[in-house]
Amino acid sequence: MTEATPETDGAVESITPTELKARIDDGEDVFLLDARSEGDYAEWHIDGETVDIVNYPYFQLLDGIPEDLLADLPRDQTVTVLCAKGGSSEMIAESLEAEGYDVNHLEHGMKGWARIYEYTELDVDIDATVAQYQRPSSGCLAYLVASDGEAALIDPLRAFTDQYLQDLRLFGADLKYALDTHIHADHISGIRELATETGASAVLPTPAADRGVGYDLEYETIGDGQRLTVGNVELEAIHTPGHTTGMTAYRVGDVLFTGDGLFTESVARPDLEDPEAARNAARTLYESLHEKVLPLPDETVIAPAHFSDAATPTDDGTYTATLGDLRERMDALSMSEEAFVEFIVADMPPRPANYEAIIATNLGQAAPDDDRAFELELGPNNCAASDEALTN
């Protein structure tokens, strides 16, 4: 349902998405009234250990606030109203304020929430700065590797191109490579925009490009075992197919950027490239994990391309884990091949919203403008094999 944007007098207090996120991160009790449709709410909403949330669609509030909703709202706590874009929530907040509630509304709604992008550095012993970018709304993660005046960006998002450019200026680093681990199905890649803006090389794994990439600019491919130099460090490509045929991890020192091959709480789903071949892809994923990833040292830091609500950040604030830790607590890594395949294909979540249009864009077969591209990737990523964590 398209959200109306009613006229308001602007008297109700607002809260920015960043301020709301800070309150949740600080462990404050937060009460939310989500006025989007039941379907939109079910697909994705704000969550947290200290967050209480009620969903009541806006169209049911056009004639006032029903008694059953009033009964569900706390009188001793601020109620933050949110909607898709921020207009409807302000009107509802005004009605609640008139009823005597302590209330504010979320600026720009869930669209504003999707604009939050956070930078956190990994605590690793490498002759480079390694930073993780976190998008809380979708769980998307990207990485910056900066060393001796040069930098690489791994799995960057098009929507945050300006932030990457600003950070590169702060580091005084020239972007040398913008790399994807695979053809993403949940967000629009930023490697082409970064290459255009900076002159850096856009890099795709060779088998990913073989899916029919048709970019309007030159790009490079990288094969299994090839290396790229960034300042004083090297990035080694390690082909780990399964999630997709092109899935490739990049290793820098003791950090392994696994893309969607292995997460800190799950393994990849195998059906986004070819749903009919999911069982064979799951078998390939098992081989990749056992032949390419699990033989690495226990101290290897696994740095994935996504995190879910089941993930817990480490002490440095990043969504990473050591491989030794994952061996101990992720059941999927100790299963037999047949058990692994059966388990993975039996419990796959819904596919990401608009995944076919996103894949087409990332292959260069479609060219949505910035606004449309941002709309396409709203919502959760759903790139893991299960709605629930596969860890103990």
Number of C-alpha atoms within 10 A of each C-alpha: 8 7 16 12 13 11 10 13 8 10 12 18 16 19 15 15 21 17 11 17 15 12 15 18 12 10 12 13 14 19 19 22 24 26 25 26 19 13 10 16 19 10 13 15 17 17 15 14 11 15 15 14 20 15 18 18 18 21 14 12 16 11 7 10 16 11 8 8 13 13 9 11 18 12 13 8 13 16 23 23 30 29 27 24 19 21 21 26 29 30 24 27 26 22 17 21 17 11 11 10 19 18 25 24 28 29 25 21 25 23 19 17 26 20 18 15 17 13 19 16 16 22 14 14 11 16 15 21 17 22 18 24 24 22 20 22 22 23 20 23 25 22 25 25 24 26 21 16 16 21 25 27 26 25 28 28 23 19 20 15 16 13 13 21 17 11 13 20 12 9 16 14 18 20 26 23 25 26 28 27 27 26 28 27 25 27 31 25 29 23 27 24 19 26 21 13 13 14 14 21 21 23 21 25 25 19 21 23 20 13 13 12 17 15 15 9 10 12 17 13 16 21 16 16 12 14 17 16 15 22 18 13 19 15 21 21 22 25 25 29 26 29 29 28 23 23 27 31 29 27 21 22 17 17 23 24 28 24 27 28 30 27 28 27 26 27 26 23 28 30 22 22 22 12 10 10 12 21 18 15 25 28 19 21 28 25 16 19 18 15 12 14 21 16 10 14 12 14 13 20 23 25 30 25 29 26 28 23 14 13 17 15 12 12 10 12 14 20 27 26 21 18 22 16 15 22 15 12 15 18 15 21 21 13 13 10 18 11 11 18 22 13 16 22 19 11 13 19 15 12 18 20 19 16 19 15 20 26 21 19 23 25 21 16 15 14 14 14 8 12 9 10 19 18 14 18 22 22 23 20 24 23 32 27 25 21 16 15 19 20 18 9
